[in-house]
Amino acid sequence: MNEKIRIVVDAMGGDYAPAEPIRGAVSALKEKENLEIILVGQKEAIAEELSKHVYDKERMKLVFASEVIQTGEPPVQSIQKKKDSSLVVGLNLVRNNEADAIVTSGNTGSVLVGGQVIIRKEKGVMRAPLAPLIPTNKGVSLLIDCGANVDARPEHLVQFAIMGQAYMEAMMGIQNPRVAIVNIGAEEEKGNALVKETFPLLRDHGGINFIGNIEARDIPYGGADVIVTEAFTGNVILKLYEGVAGALMSRIKEGLMSSAKSKIGGLLVKPALKETLKSYDTDQYGGAPLLGLRGLVVKMHGNAKEVCIKNAIFQCMKFVEEDLNGIIRNRIDLG
């Protein structure tokens, strides 16, 4: 692709703004020649941070926004009242086709509201789910939804499965991805009303490779490629995933440093351990896209740093190159 892919970076979003968003943007710009960054944020803060970097000024566009949506602000009010915030300005750039995508580590609720209100859903899409890749023993799985739709209906989950399957085919190259719904058991008759009503819809849908229920314990083993659920359960799974991974890493480090022998052993296993744990580093996958919108929005966690932000930018570039939105639109049209 010869045309420049234009990615908005919300310079004011996240715990480490504007330093880490700008570092990630500069880093991405150095690696991809067909990339143009549109950095959005407060003029003084951006200027101060950019002065520390060397970058291609022809491919780094600056758009100034005077306001910042802070963590914890009410999502609807923040979008309505802070029209000149970096997030709202960035979303409008995507809506008006002045950019191809936006990446942000900002207020999750505001990102979800802004994406659906400003950029808007594709025709036929009932709900836009947040869908991160999660590491497994077999590679990665897509968890959909993990935070956007707590009160979902069966027909919403069917669309999530359609979008998730399209994502894994286009983005990860997995042919006929296996789709499963999160449940408390493998048997069809188990689960709450939502799962029981959704199960036959997924089973009987000719365009979905539905393999049945999946229990949470089977997710890390790669039991399915697309993990379908509503946002409450999905968010619990994601946060527990992250928490257990962090706790295990902490205990492993403590164990390796507990004695002289363990320290020597640690030095011996360090290369192999580092390589193994690398596949479980979620920063390499970028962020979680809000699927089903007319434009691309990728949300990173609030404490995202340079590597995660850079990879989220690359993630958006691939979305554009593979025309993920077009694929999802066609799949939804087909039902």
C-alpha positions as CSV (number, residue, x, y, z in Angstrom):
1,M,0.0,0.0,0.0
2,N,1.6,3.3,-1.2
3,E,-0.9,5.6,0.4
4,K,-0.2,6.8,3.9
5,I,-2.3,5.3,6.7
6,R,-3.4,8.0,9.0
7,I,-3.5,7.1,12.7
8,V,-4.7,9.5,15.4
9,V,-2.8,9.1,18.7
10,D,-4.6,10.6,21.7
11,A,-1.5,12.2,23.4
12,M,-3.4,13.0,26.6
13,G,-5.0,9.6,27.3
14,G,-3.6,7.3,29.9
15,D,-1.6,7.3,33.1
16,Y,1.7,8.2,31.4
17,A,0.4,10.9,29.0
18,P,1.8,12.6,27.1
19,A,5.2,11.0,27.4
20,E,4.3,7.3,26.5
21,P,1.8,8.0,23.7
22,I,4.3,10.3,22.0
23,R,7.1,7.8,22.5
24,G,5.0,5.1,21.0
25,A,4.0,7.3,18.1
26,V,7.6,8.3,17.3
27,S,8.7,4.7,17.6
28,A,6.0,3.5,15.2
29,L,6.8,6.3,12.7
30,K,10.4,5.2,12.5
31,E,9.5,1.6,11.7
32,K,6.7,2.2,9.1
33,E,7.3,4.4,6.1
34,N,3.6,4.3,5.0
35,L,2.4,5.7,8.3
36,E,1.3,9.2,9.2
37,I,0.6,10.1,12.8
38,I,-1.9,12.7,13.8
39,L,-1.0,13.6,17.4
40,V,-3.9,15.2,19.3
41,G,-3.5,17.0,22.6
42,Q,-2.6,20.2,24.5
43,K,-0.1,22.3,22.7
44,E,2.4,23.0,25.4
45,A,2.5,19.4,26.7
46,I,3.0,18.0,23.2
47,A,5.6,20.6,22.3
48,E,7.6,19.9,25.4
49,E,7.6,16.1,24.9
50,L,8.2,16.2,21.2
51,S,11.3,18.4,21.7
52,K,13.0,15.3,23.3
53,H,12.6,13.2,20.1
54,V,13.9,13.1,16.5
55,Y,11.2,12.2,14.0
56,D,10.0,12.8,10.5
57,K,8.0,16.1,10.8
58,E,6.4,15.6,7.4
59,R,4.6,12.5,8.7
60,M,3.8,13.8,12.2
61,K,0.8,16.1,12.1
62,L,-0.2,18.0,15.2
63,V,-3.8,18.9,16.1
64,F,-4.3,20.8,19.3
65,A,-7.1,20.2,21.8
66,S,-7.4,22.3,25.0
67,E,-9.2,19.8,27.2
68,V,-8.5,16.4,28.7
69,I,-11.0,13.8,29.8
70,Q,-9.8,12.5,33.1
71,T,-10.1,9.0,34.5
72,G,-13.3,8.5,36.4
73,E,-15.2,11.3,34.6
74,P,-18.8,10.3,33.7
75,P,-18.6,9.0,30.1
76,V,-21.7,10.6,28.6
77,Q,-21.1,14.0,30.2
78,S,-17.4,14.0,29.3
79,I,-18.2,13.5,25.6
80,Q,-21.0,16.0,25.6
81,K,-19.3,18.8,27.6
82,K,-15.6,18.4,26.6
83,K,-15.9,19.0,22.9
84,D,-12.3,20.2,22.6
85,S,-10.8,17.2,24.5
86,S,-8.1,15.2,22.8
87,L,-10.4,12.2,22.6
88,V,-13.4,13.9,21.1
89,V,-11.3,15.9,18.6
90,G,-9.5,12.6,17.6
91,L,-12.8,10.7,17.2
92,N,-14.1,13.5,15.0
93,L,-11.1,13.2,12.8
94,V,-11.9,9.6,12.2
95,R,-15.6,10.3,11.7
96,N,-14.8,13.0,9.1
97,N,-12.5,10.7,7.2
98,E,-9.5,12.9,8.1
99,A,-7.9,9.8,9.8
100,D,-8.2,6.1,9.4
101,A,-8.2,5.1,13.0
102,I,-7.6,6.3,16.6
103,V,-5.6,4.7,19.4
104,T,-6.1,5.9,23.0
105,S,-5.3,4.8,26.6
106,G,-8.0,7.2,27.9
107,N,-11.1,6.9,30.0
108,T,-12.6,3.5,28.9
109,G,-16.3,4.6,29.3
110,S,-15.7,7.8,27.4
111,V,-14.0,5.9,24.6
112,L,-17.0,3.5,24.3
113,V,-19.5,6.2,24.4
114,G,-17.6,8.4,22.0
115,G,-17.0,5.6,19.6
116,Q,-20.7,4.8,19.3
117,V,-22.0,8.4,19.4
118,I,-19.4,10.2,17.3
119,I,-18.1,7.6,14.9
120,R,-21.3,5.5,15.1
121,K,-22.1,1.9,14.4
122,E,-22.1,0.3,11.0
123,K,-25.6,-0.3,9.5
124,G,-27.0,-3.5,11.0
125,V,-24.7,-3.7,14.0
126,M,-26.8,-3.8,17.1
127,R,-23.9,-3.4,19.7
128,A,-20.2,-2.6,19.3
129,P,-18.1,-5.0,21.4
130,L,-14.6,-4.5,22.8
131,A,-12.4,-7.4,21.8
132,P,-8.9,-7.9,23.0
133,L,-6.6,-10.7,22.0
134,I,-5.6,-12.9,25.0
135,P,-2.5,-15.2,25.1
136,T,-3.1,-19.0,25.2
137,N,-0.9,-22.1,25.0
138,K,-1.9,-22.3,21.3
139,G,-1.2,-18.7,20.4
140,V,-4.1,-16.2,21.0
141,S,-7.8,-16.1,21.3
142,L,-10.2,-13.2,20.9
143,L,-12.3,-12.3,23.9
144,I,-15.5,-10.6,22.8
145,D,-17.0,-8.7,24.6
146,C,-14.8,-7.6,27.5
147,G,-16.3,-4.3,28.6
148,A,-18.7,-2.5,26.3
149,N,-22.1,-4.3,26.7
150,V,-22.9,-5.6,30.2
151,D,-26.6,-6.2,29.4
152,A,-26.4,-8.0,26.1
153,R,-29.1,-10.1,24.4
154,P,-28.8,-13.4,22.5
155,E,-28.8,-11.7,19.1
156,H,-26.0,-9.4,20.2
157,L,-23.8,-12.4,21.1
158,V,-24.5,-13.9,17.7
159,Q,-23.2,-10.7,16.1
160,F,-20.2,-10.8,18.4
161,A,-19.4,-14.3,17.1
162,I,-19.7,-13.2,13.5
163,M,-17.4,-10.2,14.1
164,G,-15.0,-12.2,16.1
165,Q,-14.7,-14.9,13.5
166,A,-14.1,-12.2,10.8
167,Y,-11.4,-10.7,13.0
168,M,-9.5,-13.9,13.5
169,E,-9.7,-14.8,9.8
170,A,-8.6,-11.4,8.5
171,M,-6.1,-10.4,11.2
172,M,-4.7,-13.6,12.5
173,G,-5.0,-15.8,9.4
174,I,-7.0,-18.5,11.2
175,Q,-9.2,-20.3,8.7
176,N,-12.7,-21.2,10.0
177,P,-12.0,-20.1,13.6
178,R,-13.5,-22.1,16.4
179,V,-16.2,-20.1,18.3
180,A,-17.3,-21.0,21.8
181,I,-19.6,-19.3,24.4
182,V,-18.4,-18.9,28.0
183,N,-20.4,-21.2,30.4
184,I,-20.1,-22.9,33.8
185,G,-20.1,-26.3,32.2
186,A,-19.7,-28.1,28.8
187,E,-23.3,-29.4,28.7
188,E,-25.8,-27.5,26.6
189,E,-28.4,-27.4,29.3
190,K,-26.1,-25.5,31.8
191,G,-25.8,-21.8,32.2
192,N,-27.9,-18.7,32.8
193,A,-30.9,-17.6,30.6
194,L,-28.7,-15.6,28.3
195,V,-26.3,-18.5,27.5
196,K,-29.2,-21.0,27.2
197,E,-31.0,-18.8,24.7
198,T,-27.8,-18.0,22.7
199,F,-26.5,-21.5,22.4
200,P,-29.0,-22.8,19.8
201,L,-28.7,-19.6,17.8
202,L,-25.0,-20.1,17.5
203,R,-25.3,-23.8,16.9
204,D,-27.8,-23.4,14.1
205,H,-26.1,-20.5,12.4
206,G,-24.6,-21.7,9.1
207,G,-21.9,-19.1,9.0
208,I,-20.4,-19.7,12.5
209,N,-18.0,-22.6,13.4
210,F,-19.6,-23.0,16.8
211,I,-18.0,-25.7,19.0
212,G,-20.2,-25.3,22.1
213,N,-19.6,-24.1,25.6
214,I,-16.1,-23.3,27.0
215,E,-15.3,-23.2,30.7
216,A,-13.0,-20.4,32.0
217,R,-10.3,-22.9,32.9
218,D,-10.0,-24.1,29.3
219,I,-9.5,-20.6,27.8
220,P,-5.8,-20.4,28.6
221,Y,-5.3,-23.7,26.9
222,G,-6.6,-22.4,23.6
223,G,-9.9,-24.2,23.8
224,A,-11.4,-21.9,21.2
225,D,-10.3,-19.1,18.9
226,V,-13.2,-16.8,19.6
227,I,-14.5,-16.6,23.1
228,V,-18.1,-15.1,23.1
229,T,-19.6,-13.6,26.2
230,E,-21.3,-10.4,27.5
231,A,-19.1,-7.6,28.9
232,F,-19.5,-8.3,32.7
233,T,-18.2,-11.9,32.4
234,G,-15.6,-10.9,29.8
235,N,-14.2,-8.2,31.9
236,V,-13.9,-10.5,34.9
237,I,-12.1,-13.0,32.8
238,L,-9.7,-10.4,31.4
239,K,-8.9,-8.9,34.7
240,L,-8.4,-12.3,36.4
241,Y,-6.2,-13.3,33.5
242,E,-4.0,-10.2,34.0
243,G,-4.0,-10.5,37.8
244,V,-3.0,-14.2,37.8
245,A,-0.3,-13.5,35.3
246,G,1.1,-10.7,37.4
247,A,1.0,-12.7,40.6
248,L,2.7,-15.7,39.0
249,M,5.5,-13.6,37.6
250,S,6.0,-12.0,41.0
251,R,6.2,-15.4,42.7
252,I,8.6,-16.8,40.1
253,K,11.0,-13.9,40.6
254,E,10.8,-14.3,44.4
255,G,11.6,-18.0,44.0
256,L,14.5,-17.4,41.7
257,M,16.0,-14.9,44.1
258,S,15.4,-16.8,47.3
259,S,18.8,-18.4,47.6
260,A,22.3,-18.6,46.1
261,K,21.4,-21.9,44.3
262,S,18.1,-20.5,43.0
263,K,19.9,-17.5,41.6
264,I,22.4,-19.7,39.7
265,G,19.5,-21.8,38.4
266,G,17.7,-18.6,37.5
267,L,20.6,-17.5,35.3
268,L,20.6,-20.8,33.6
269,V,16.9,-20.8,32.8
270,K,16.6,-17.1,32.2
271,P,16.9,-17.2,28.3
272,A,14.3,-20.0,27.9
273,L,12.0,-18.5,30.5
274,K,12.2,-15.1,28.9
275,E,11.3,-16.5,25.5
276,T,8.4,-18.5,27.0
277,L,6.9,-15.6,28.9
278,K,7.3,-13.3,25.9
279,S,4.3,-15.0,24.2
280,Y,2.2,-14.0,27.3
281,D,3.1,-10.3,27.1
282,T,-0.1,-8.7,26.0
283,D,1.7,-5.5,25.0
284,Q,2.8,-7.2,21.8
285,Y,-0.8,-7.5,20.6
286,G,-1.6,-3.7,21.0
287,G,-5.0,-2.8,22.3
288,A,-8.7,-3.9,22.2
289,P,-10.6,-2.7,19.1
290,L,-14.2,-1.5,19.4
291,L,-15.6,-3.6,16.6
292,G,-18.6,-2.8,14.4
293,L,-18.1,1.0,14.1
294,R,-17.8,3.0,10.8
295,G,-14.3,3.9,11.8
296,L,-11.5,2.2,13.7
297,V,-11.1,2.7,17.5
298,V,-8.5,0.8,19.5
299,K,-8.4,1.1,23.3
300,M,-5.3,0.3,25.3
301,H,-5.1,-0.1,29.0
302,G,-4.6,3.0,31.1
303,N,-1.0,2.2,32.0
304,A,0.0,1.4,28.4
305,K,3.6,2.4,27.5
306,E,5.6,2.8,24.4
307,V,5.7,-0.8,23.1
308,C,1.9,-1.3,23.6
309,I,1.1,2.0,21.9
310,K,3.4,1.3,19.0
311,N,1.9,-2.1,18.5
312,A,-1.7,-0.7,18.7
313,I,-0.7,1.7,15.9
314,F,0.6,-1.3,13.8
315,Q,-2.6,-3.1,14.7
316,C,-4.7,-0.3,13.2
317,M,-2.5,-0.3,10.1
318,K,-3.3,-3.9,9.5
319,F,-7.0,-3.3,10.1
320,V,-6.9,-0.7,7.3
321,E,-4.8,-2.9,5.0
322,E,-7.1,-5.9,5.4
323,D,-10.3,-3.8,5.3
324,L,-11.5,-5.3,8.5
325,N,-14.5,-2.9,8.7
326,G,-15.6,-3.9,5.2
327,I,-15.3,-7.6,6.0
328,I,-17.4,-7.2,9.2
329,R,-19.9,-5.0,7.3
330,N,-20.4,-7.7,4.7
331,R,-20.7,-10.5,7.3
332,I,-23.3,-8.6,9.2
333,D,-25.3,-7.9,6.0
334,L,-25.3,-11.6,5.3
335,G,-26.6,-12.3,8.9
